[in-house]
Amino acid sequence: MTAPNKEVALSHVNSKGEANMVDVTEKAMTSRTATAVGFIKMTAETLALIQQGDNKKGDVFAVARIAGIQAAKKCSDLIPLCHPLMLTKVHVDFEINSQKNEIKVTSLCRLTGQTGVEMEALTAVSVACLTLFDMCKAADPSMEIFGIKVLTKEGGKSGNWQA
């Protein structure tokens, strides 16, 4: 995988500096995938509540997974210049790190289309983290969400990329 080209002009700004939705009409339909990651840190007690299934609001991971999937599907409603996409796969997963009292949230978004799915993967992770916060804020209002970023991008004219 290669690093992104640093010489590329901003595509969401026209020649006058105005916001611009990119015209993808002539772009080829290709398979595109993106993965993203984010983390939420909490107290050991809050993490134990999640692990033991004792959160008063219910199954924290089930709700956050559905929220992340829904968010990816609604990305163009949230980010003004994103294209509405026909996602063919959205996966959200969680990994508990008891040593650091944090949860790693990962997402994968996939489609065959004319534009990439990085924003959808980032949105899925972000909303899943926000949902974890919402589900646990009564037990731990000091939780911290951090480290949200794209890990990989595959397909399209610019090819593959990995963080």
N, C-alpha and C positions, 0 to 999 in steps of 0.2 A: 504494500500500500504506500501511496505517496502523500506528501504534504500538499495542502492546498496551494494554488498559485497566488502569490502575494501581489501580482500585477493586475489582477482582475478588478475592474471598476465595480462599484456598488450597483447591484442590479435593481434595487428597489427605489432608485432615485433617477429621475429623468435628466435630460441635458440642462434643464432649468433649476435643478435641485429639488424638485417637487416629488412627493411620494408617488410611486408608480408600481402597479401590479404587473409583474413580468408576463409577457405574452409567450406562452408555451405551445402555441398552436402548431408550429413547425417542428417541435422537438419530437424525437422518436420515442415510441412506447418501449420502455425497457424495464427489466426487473430491478427494483430498488429496495434496499433494506437499510435501516439505521438502528443502532443501539445507543442507549443513553443510560446514565447512572446518576444516582443522588443518594444522600445519606441523611438520617435523622438520629441525633444523639439525645439520650434521655437518662434519667436516673436508673440505677440498677433495680430499684423497686418497680418502676414503671415497666421496664423490660420484662421483669418476672411476671407481672400481671398479664402481659401479652402472651408470654410463653405458656402460662398456666391456663389461659383462656378465661381469666377472671375479670376482664374489663366489663364494666357495667353496661356499656353500649353494644356489646356483642363481639362477633368475630372480626377483629381488627383487620386482619389480612384479607379476608373475603371482601369486606366493604372497600378497602383501599385498592384492591385489584380491580374491582368493577369500576371504581371512580377513575382509575388510570386509563382503563380501556375506553370508557365513555369520553374522557378528556381528549384522547388521541383522535377519536372520531369527530369531535367538535372543535378541533384546533383552529380551523378557518373562521369559526365564530368568535374566537378569542383573540387571535393575532390578525390584525386588519388586512395585511397584504398576502396572507397565505391562501393558496388555492384549496378549494374543497376537494378532498381526495377520496377515492374508493379504496380504502384500505382492505387488504385481503387477509392480513394477520396482524394482531396486536397481542403481545404477551407481556405481562407484568409479573415480576417475581421478587421475593424478599429473602434476604440472608441475614440472620442474626449473628452479631459479633458480641458475645457476652463479655469478652475481655475489654472492649472499648465502650460497652453499653450503647451500641448503635445498631441500626438496621440499614443495610444496603438495599436500595431499591433499583432494579434494572428493568428496562423495557426494550422490546424489539418491535419495530413496525416494518411492514412489508407491503408492497403492491407492485403491479405492473402499470406504469404510467409515464407521464411526461415531466414530472418534477419529483424531487426527493422527499424523504419522509423524516428528516432530522428534527424538524419542529414538532412533529407529531410524537416522536420518541421523547423529546425533552418535555413536552406538555404532559405526557403520560406519567413520567417520573415525578414531575413537579406536583401534579394534582394527587398522585398516590402519597407523596410525602406530606402534603397539606392535609390529606384525609387521615393519615396516621396521627398527625398533630391534633386534629379535631377530635378524633376518637379517644385520645389520651390526655387532653389538656386539663381535665379536672384533676387528674392524678399528678400531672407534671407540666405546669405552665411555662417552665423554663427550657423546654426542648429546643433544639437547634437543628435547622435544616441547612445543609451545606453540600458543596462539591457536585452540584448538578452540571453535567457536561455530556457532550456527544462522545461516545467511545469509538464507534465505527460507522462508516457510510460506504455502501456498495452500490454500484450501478450508475447509470447516467453518463453524460458526455465527459464529465471530469473524472470518472473512474472511481477507484476505491481509495479510502482514507481511513487511517487508524490513529487514535490518540497515542 
